[in-house]
Amino acid sequence: MRGAGPCALAGLLAGCASTPFAAAEAPADSPVAAAVMEGARADRAYPEFCDIPPKPDDVRPPREWARAVAAVERDRAALYEATAASTWTLDGTAAFAERARAAATPPPVAGAPSNTEAFAQDLRDRATPPPPPR
């Protein structure tokens, strides 16, 4: 087992020695060859440290992030608790339907023809267009 470490190291170094570190050529017929060669040019401008933008002022501090995360976690726990498997059932649907029917307001009853005609006349009076501007 003593020889395994040096043999593995020799194998790794032999692999590196057999791979040339020269610049690879992009195939000329490749649709991205021009973009690759442009990106690999050594004479292009590179960013400098002075190009890094200043730290923004409108970022909340880490303690506020922690409070917001804790609030989300509390809300998640409350949601899980409210929707747990034992918090609701499908029993008592007839009683629920009866309560819903009792709470629902019935539709308005059609009035006498004279009331209907008075309502229609009121709508016609309100629908009269305003006088034309002078």
Steps between C-alpha positions, in 0.01 A plus 500: 500500500799729540547525126137594424539869590809566285350296215179705507699824508715384209186409304347843559817680400535284190147600400588867536821457305322340210250789473652804332425834663511684169201703389236282340375588154127536446363327189451752220161357402361539854226766531650623827865495393516876445341572839738258673805652334380853583453404864845339517692797357779615732501863383143582604413724793446323831308642794691658786420534868395861450225374264320330790192708585468643851303313763130592471343697784148357472584142604358389832752389761544131587298530824195622303543210254509264799179654640328467161609137468378427852162659416468284189587190702237593764240548226595165348463325835161667556386393153610142559323498835178644354496252211612191685316178425302502825378863486206450265265227390231438243240411764185705555456613141119496528508737799747725318276513192196581714684787672613632162145488363367681807765772471443554128262782415219407263477681168266801491141424415366659184263780594163591363486622139444858620821486706688356204370773271596770751849350526536491120382863473755604763775330299385677182503836678852444629618379158412830330819644353624831637438815296761579233775743600458861391 
